[in-house]
Amino acid sequence: MNKLLPYETIVKAHEGDPDAIDTVLSHYAGYILYCSKVHGKVNAEVEEYVKQKLIAALFKFRFDR
């Protein structure tokens, strides 16, 4: 199983395709939950914050480098 997201999915997410964004969020769901733990429990506010930061990073991603 390939651990990387397909390039096309990243491009579509960058362009705002909701299905591609959901795919990216699903791909990183475990990492998001890990980063959202506060005192050993998942904090919903932190989880939402991490998701929003990931989505914002998708739109800032540069393909010309």
C-alpha positions as CSV (number, residue, x, y, z in Angstrom):
1,M,0.0,0.0,0.0
2,N,1.4,3.4,-1.0
3,K,1.5,5.8,1.9
4,L,1.6,8.9,-0.3
5,L,-1.5,10.7,-1.7
6,P,-1.7,10.8,-5.4
7,Y,-0.4,14.0,-7.0
8,E,-3.8,14.5,-8.7
9,T,-5.6,14.4,-5.4
10,I,-3.3,17.2,-4.0
11,V,-3.9,19.3,-7.1
12,K,-7.7,18.8,-6.9
13,A,-7.7,19.7,-3.2
14,H,-5.6,22.8,-3.9
15,E,-8.2,23.8,-6.5
16,G,-11.0,23.4,-3.9
17,D,-12.5,20.0,-4.8
18,P,-14.5,19.0,-1.7
19,D,-14.0,15.2,-2.4
20,A,-10.2,15.7,-2.7
21,I,-10.1,17.7,0.5
22,D,-12.0,15.0,2.3
23,T,-9.6,12.4,0.9
24,V,-6.7,14.5,2.3
25,L,-8.4,14.8,5.7
26,S,-9.1,11.1,5.8
27,H,-5.5,10.3,4.9
28,Y,-4.2,12.4,7.8
29,A,-7.0,11.5,10.3
30,G,-4.8,9.5,12.6
31,Y,-2.2,12.3,12.7
32,I,-4.9,14.9,13.2
33,L,-6.2,12.9,16.2
34,Y,-2.7,12.5,17.6
35,C,-2.0,16.2,17.4
36,S,-5.4,17.0,18.9
37,K,-4.8,15.3,22.2
38,V,-4.7,17.4,25.3
39,H,-4.0,15.5,28.6
40,G,-4.5,12.2,26.8
41,K,-8.0,13.1,25.4
42,V,-8.9,14.4,22.0
43,N,-10.0,18.0,22.2
44,A,-12.6,18.8,19.5
45,E,-11.6,22.4,19.3
46,V,-7.9,21.5,18.8
47,E,-9.0,18.9,16.2
48,E,-11.0,21.4,14.2
49,Y,-8.1,23.9,14.4
50,V,-5.6,21.3,13.1
51,K,-8.0,20.4,10.2
52,Q,-8.4,24.1,9.3
53,K,-4.6,24.6,9.3
54,L,-4.2,21.6,7.0
55,I,-6.9,22.9,4.6
56,A,-5.3,26.4,4.6
57,A,-1.9,24.7,3.8
58,L,-3.5,23.0,0.9
59,F,-4.5,26.3,-0.7
60,K,-1.1,27.8,-0.1
61,F,0.8,24.8,-1.6
62,R,3.0,25.9,-4.5
63,F,3.7,23.5,-7.4
64,D,6.3,25.6,-9.1
65,R,9.2,24.7,-6.8
